[in-house]
């Protein structure tokens, strides 16, 4: 359907996967200030972590109200497409964020959850290991074609995770089971509720967790002690090793199969 100039824009702002919420908040504020200073913009609303159900900390959403279109004072003469092109040239100069703008329409369609572009499609695979390389190959090819701009996918930004591999033979010799390891890790990092404190007008949960200073680095996982079935305390580093691994910030599905949105 043809684009309508509704006077409304939405934009998705993404940054590096390892960014903290505090730094991302500052970058999102800077992007919003640039948007607000455009002569065609009337109001800007920013939301931190707006994509994938709000679960991704390296992204944010902006909802933009443009001034009414016309030639009178206080109105904008530019079309919504011209406003997007002008702002896009400014945002291209920002090296630490990507901004994807889309005109909001009264009538829309499609089932994907991405806000990065007006047009999108999905790749679906029964094997998630094959999905990422093929999605990235397709995106790289589309970016070389002049018919497309601002091409992106779910795999543009990846996060980091730490994979723990347990040596079961060594763990058995030390009387450490997988259940005991799960319990120790959950107690240290899972914030388990262990009790409730009742007052006259309220109740407070007592949560078991490691201190913030003990969870600042990945090595804190291996420094966790596991209580063996004989009562001895065994450091996790004695029975496990840790390897970093790249992982998508969020995994999308279509009809229960892993999918990748390309916009």
Buried (B, 14 or more C-beta within 10 A) or exposed (E): EEEEBEBBBBBBBBBBBEBEEEBBBEBBEBBBEBBBEBEBBBEBEBBBBBBBEEEBBBBBBBBBEBBEBEEEEEEBEBBBEEBBEEBBEBBEEBEEBBBBBBBBBEEEEEEBEBBBBBEBEBBEBEEEEEBBEEBBEBBEEBEEEEEBEBBBBBBBBBBEEEEBEBEEEEBEEBBBBEEBBEBBBEBBBBEEEEEEEEEEEEEEEEEEBBEEEEBEEEEBBBBBBBBBEEEEEBEBBBBBEBEEEEBBBBEBEBEEBBBBBBB
